[in-house]
Amino acid sequence: MADKDKKYNVLNASRLSVAPMIDWTDRHCRVFHRTMSAQTLLYTEMITAPALVRGGARHLLAFSEVEHPIAVQLGGSDPVELARATAMAEEDGYDEVNLNVGCPSDRVQSGFFGAVLMEHPALVGECVSEMVAACALPVTVKCRIGVDDQAPEEVLPAFLQTLCDAGARRVTIHARKAWLQGLSPKENRDIPPLDYPLVHAMKAAFPGIHISINGGFDTLDAAEAHLAAGMDGVMIGRAAYHTPADILLPADRRIFGADTMDKSRWQVLDEMRSYISGQLAQGQRLNSITRHMMGLFAGQPGARLWRRILSEGAHRAGAGLEVVDAAAEAVQAAQASMLDP
């Protein structure tokens, strides 16, 4: 359980954040990411308010103290239910509560939340207003620039004004439309064109709101360029998951100005070994942790061996640190061979 008396500067942390990603950014993933960056803002997977309020699934809010600064992303469309879920998140020690108004999946649409809510701005405003009233935490929103046949240059300013009026002071905008019919969630991440200039225009039009930009970023250079151009924050999703060392190891120094040396991948692995050992002792399966670590050596000699050994060995019953060590030895051997004359 978190130290509820300690306050974290999520406003500063949101200069760089790792996107909430269903099935990916669970608590093991977040510990792995935190091992690489002390300051980047981390998000949970989306947790639905009905699951917390009606389903008794409060265990979904569990996280480790080391994960701070951390935000919970909620899904829902009932203002009262979202307010109750927000209060739970505050009680459990989160640093921010975020409302999902961006996910286009059929499953999320069927629950009447996510991107479909962009067609109902007044309801979103009511939800945010109730969430703000329910806690002392920052209440933020992650949205798209529009959905389906909406004209983003028309609907997005009005939507942001609604959020302002409801009390939201930070918004993350995925710079793509979402198509609620005809495109899969994966296609919705790639096919609709990115409109970065529109998001930058929204920052100019709403200087009093902290606006982060999301969508299509695969390098820290790109994040720095958008920050230099006036954005308050940048959120990175898949690249932070698949090539985490490239994004997160230099982040504290380059994005947050920390006067520290970047950790090495080997330092991260050593710290994760201790975490894995503790989790195995509590009954966790090795694969539930190492599946998030596949990209640790991405782009490095031995990366393919690392992934293969973990993939083949970590899911087996009783698998332990010997699998991680075998994968690490394979990487070391591959890297040593590159150094031999």
C-alpha positions in Angstrom: 0.0 0.0 0.0 1.2 3.5 -0.8 2.4 6.1 1.6 -0.7 8.3 1.4 1.0 11.2 3.1 3.7 11.6 0.5 2.9 13.9 -2.4 4.2 13.4 -5.9 4.6 16.1 -8.6 2.4 14.6 -11.3 2.3 17.9 -13.1 6.1 17.7 -13.7 6.0 14.0 -14.2 3.5 14.4 -17.0 6.2 15.9 -19.2 6.7 12.3 -20.3 4.2 9.5 -19.6 3.7 5.9 -20.6 0.3 5.4 -22.1 -2.3 3.2 -20.3 -2.4 0.0 -22.4 -4.8 -2.9 -21.8 -3.1 -6.2 -21.1 0.3 -4.5 -21.0 0.7 -1.8 -18.3 -0.1 -4.0 -15.3 1.7 -3.7 -12.1 4.7 -5.9 -13.1 5.2 -3.8 -16.3 5.0 -0.6 -14.3 7.7 -1.8 -11.8 9.9 -2.7 -14.8 9.4 0.8 -16.3 9.9 2.5 -13.0 13.2 0.7 -12.7 14.4 2.6 -15.8 12.9 6.0 -15.0 12.3 7.5 -11.6 10.3 10.5 -12.9 8.2 9.4 -15.9 4.4 9.3 -15.1 3.0 5.7 -15.3 -0.6 4.7 -15.9 -2.5 1.6 -15.0 -4.4 -0.3 -17.6 -8.0 1.0 -17.9 -10.0 -0.2 -14.9 -13.8 0.1 -15.3 -15.8 2.0 -12.6 -18.5 -0.7 -12.6 -15.9 -3.4 -11.8 -14.8 -1.4 -8.8 -18.2 -0.1 -7.6 -20.5 -3.0 -8.4 -18.1 -5.8 -9.1 -16.1 -5.8 -5.8 -12.9 -5.8 -7.8 -11.0 -3.3 -5.7 -7.9 -5.6 -5.9 -7.5 -4.2 -9.5 -6.3 -1.0 -7.9 -3.4 -2.7 -6.1 0.1 -1.3 -6.9 3.5 -1.1 -5.3 5.0 2.0 -3.6 7.9 2.1 -6.0 5.5 2.8 -8.9 4.9 6.5 -7.9 4.2 8.8 -9.6 1.3 6.7 -10.8 -2.1 7.5 -12.3 -5.2 5.2 -12.5 -7.2 5.3 -15.7 -10.9 4.7 -15.2 -13.5 3.7 -17.8 -17.2 4.5 -17.3 -20.0 6.9 -18.2 -22.1 7.0 -15.0 -21.0 10.2 -13.1 -22.0 8.8 -9.7 -20.2 5.6 -10.3 -17.1 7.3 -11.6 -17.1 9.6 -8.5 -17.2 6.6 -6.2 -14.4 4.8 -8.1 -12.4 8.1 -8.0 -12.7 8.2 -4.3 -11.5 4.6 -4.0 -8.4 5.5 -6.1 -7.6 8.4 -3.8 -8.0 6.3 -0.7 -5.7 3.7 -2.2 -2.9 6.3 -2.8 -3.0 7.1 -6.5 -1.5 10.4 -7.6 -4.0 11.2 -10.5 -7.3 9.9 -11.8 -7.7 9.8 -15.6 -10.9 9.3 -17.6 -10.7 7.2 -20.8 -12.5 9.0 -23.6 -10.2 7.5 -26.3 -10.5 3.7 -26.6 -12.4 2.6 -29.6 -12.7 -1.2 -29.0 -16.0 -2.9 -29.4 -15.9 -4.2 -25.9 -15.4 -0.7 -24.5 -18.1 0.8 -26.7 -20.5 -1.9 -25.5 -20.0 -0.6 -22.0 -20.7 3.0 -23.3 -17.3 4.4 -22.4 -14.1 5.2 -24.2 -14.0 7.1 -27.5 -17.8 6.8 -28.0 -18.1 9.4 -25.3 -16.7 12.1 -27.6 -20.2 12.1 -29.1 -21.6 13.0 -25.7 -19.5 15.9 -24.4 -22.1 17.1 -21.9 -22.1 13.7 -20.2 -18.3 13.7 -20.2 -18.4 17.1 -18.5 -20.8 15.8 -15.9 -18.6 12.8 -15.2 -15.5 15.0 -14.8 -17.3 17.4 -12.6 -18.4 14.6 -10.2 -14.9 13.1 -10.2 -13.4 16.4 -9.4 -15.8 16.9 -6.5 -15.1 13.4 -5.2 -11.3 13.9 -4.6 -8.4 16.2 -4.1 -6.4 14.5 -6.8 -5.9 15.9 -10.3 -8.7 14.6 -12.6 -7.5 14.3 -16.2 -8.9 13.1 -19.5 -7.4 11.1 -22.4 -9.3 11.6 -25.6 -9.1 11.5 -29.4 -9.3 14.5 -31.8 -12.7 13.3 -32.8 -14.6 10.2 -33.9 -16.1 9.0 -37.2 -17.5 11.9 -39.3 -16.8 14.6 -36.7 -14.8 17.6 -37.9 -11.9 17.6 -35.3 -11.2 21.3 -35.8 -14.8 22.0 -34.7 -15.5 19.4 -32.1 -12.2 19.4 -30.3 -12.2 23.0 -29.1 -15.7 22.7 -27.9 -14.9 19.4 -26.1 -11.9 21.0 -24.4 -14.0 23.9 -23.2 -16.4 21.5 -21.7 -13.6 19.8 -19.8 -12.3 23.1 -18.6 -15.7 24.1 -17.4 -16.0 20.8 -15.5 -12.7 21.3 -13.7 -10.2 19.3 -15.7 -6.9 21.0 -16.0 -4.9 18.4 -17.8 -5.8 16.6 -21.0 -3.9 14.1 -23.1 -4.9 14.1 -26.8 -4.3 11.2 -29.1 -3.7 13.1 -32.4 -5.9 10.7 -34.5 -9.6 10.3 -35.0 -11.1 7.0 -33.8 -13.4 5.1 -36.2 -16.0 3.4 -34.0 -17.1 1.1 -36.8 -15.0 -0.6 -39.5 -11.5 -0.4 -37.9 -10.1 -2.7 -35.2 -8.3 -1.1 -32.2 -5.0 -1.9 -33.8 -6.1 -0.2 -37.1 -7.3 2.8 -35.1 -3.7 3.2 -33.8 -2.3 3.3 -37.3 -4.7 4.1 -40.1 -6.4 7.4 -39.2 -3.9 10.1 -40.1 -2.1 12.0 -37.3 -2.8 15.7 -36.9 -0.1 17.0 -34.7 -0.7 20.7 -35.8 -4.3 20.5 -34.5 -3.2 19.4 -31.0 -0.5 22.2 -31.0 -3.3 24.7 -32.0 -5.4 23.5 -29.1 -2.5 24.3 -26.7 -2.3 27.8 -28.2 -6.0 28.2 -27.9 -6.2 26.8 -24.3 -3.0 28.1 -22.6 -4.5 27.4 -19.1 -4.8 23.7 -19.7 -1.9 21.3 -19.5 -2.0 19.4 -22.7 0.0 16.3 -23.6 0.2 14.9 -27.1 0.0 11.2 -27.9 0.2 9.1 -31.0 2.9 7.7 -33.2 6.0 8.6 -31.2 8.8 6.0 -31.3 11.8 8.0 -30.1 12.7 10.3 -27.3 13.9 12.8 -29.9 10.4 13.2 -31.1 9.1 13.8 -27.6 11.8 16.5 -27.0 10.8 18.2 -30.3 7.1 18.5 -29.3 8.1 19.8 -25.9 10.4 22.3 -27.4 7.5 23.4 -29.7 5.3 24.2 -26.8 3.5 21.0 -25.7 3.3 20.5 -21.9 3.8 16.8 -22.1 4.2 13.8 -24.4 2.7 10.4 -23.9 4.4 7.4 -25.5 2.7 4.0 -25.8 3.9 1.0 -27.9 7.5 2.3 -28.2 7.8 2.6 -24.5 6.7 -1.1 -24.3 8.7 -2.6 -27.2 11.9 -0.6 -26.8 11.7 0.6 -23.2 15.4 1.1 -22.7 15.6 3.5 -25.6 12.7 5.6 -24.3 13.0 5.4 -20.5 16.7 5.0 -19.6 17.6 8.5 -20.8 14.3 10.1 -19.8 15.2 11.4 -16.4 18.3 13.2 -17.8 16.9 14.4 -21.1 13.3 15.2 -20.3 13.4 16.1 -16.6 16.9 17.5 -16.4 18.2 15.1 -13.7 21.9 15.3 -13.0 22.3 11.6 -13.0 23.9 9.0 -15.2 21.6 6.7 -17.2 21.3 3.2 -15.9 22.5 0.4 -18.1 20.3 -2.4 -19.2 22.3 -4.7 -17.0 21.6 -2.6 -13.9 17.9 -2.7 -14.7 18.1 -6.5 -15.1 19.8 -6.8 -11.7 17.1 -4.8 -10.0 14.4 -6.8 -11.7 16.0 -10.1 -10.5 15.3 -9.0 -7.0 11.7 -8.0 -7.8 11.2 -11.3 -9.6 12.5 -13.3 -6.7 10.1 -11.7 -4.3 7.2 -12.1 -6.6 8.0 -15.8 -7.2 8.1 -16.3 -3.5 4.5 -14.9 -3.4 3.3 -17.4 -5.9 3.5 -15.3 -9.1 4.4 -17.1 -12.4 7.6 -16.0 -14.0 6.0 -15.3 -17.4 3.6 -12.8 -15.8 6.6 -10.6 -15.2 9.1 -11.5 -17.9 6.6 -11.1 -20.7 6.9 -7.3 -20.2 10.7 -7.5 -20.3 11.1 -8.9 -23.9 12.2 -5.5 -25.2 14.9 -4.8 -22.7 17.7 -5.6 -25.2 15.8 -4.5 -28.3 18.3 -3.4 -30.9 21.3 -4.9 -29.1 23.3 -8.0 -29.9 21.6 -11.1 -28.4 18.1 -9.5 -28.3 16.6 -12.4 -30.3 18.1 -15.0 -28.0 16.9 -13.1 -25.0 13.3 -13.1 -26.3 13.4 -16.7 -27.4 14.8 -18.1 -24.2 12.3 -16.2 -22.1 9.4 -17.1 -24.4 10.2 -20.8 -24.3 11.1 -21.1 -20.7 9.2 -18.6 -18.6 5.8 -20.1 -19.1 6.7 -23.5 -17.8 5.5 -24.6 -14.4 8.0 -23.9 -11.7 10.2 -21.7 -13.9 12.4 -19.4 -11.9 15.4 -17.1 -12.1 17.4 -19.7 -13.9 15.5 -18.9 -17.1 16.3 -15.2 -16.8 19.9 -16.0 -16.0 20.2 -18.3 -19.1 18.7 -15.6 -21.3 21.1 -13.0 -19.8 24.1 -15.3 -20.4 23.1 -15.7 -24.0 23.0 -12.0 -24.4 26.4 -11.6 -22.8 27.9 -14.2 -25.0 26.4 -12.6 -28.1 27.8 -9.2 -27.1 31.2 -10.6 -26.2 31.5 -12.2 -29.6 30.9 -8.8 -31.2 33.9 -7.5 -29.3 36.3 -10.3 -30.2 38.9 -9.3 -32.8 
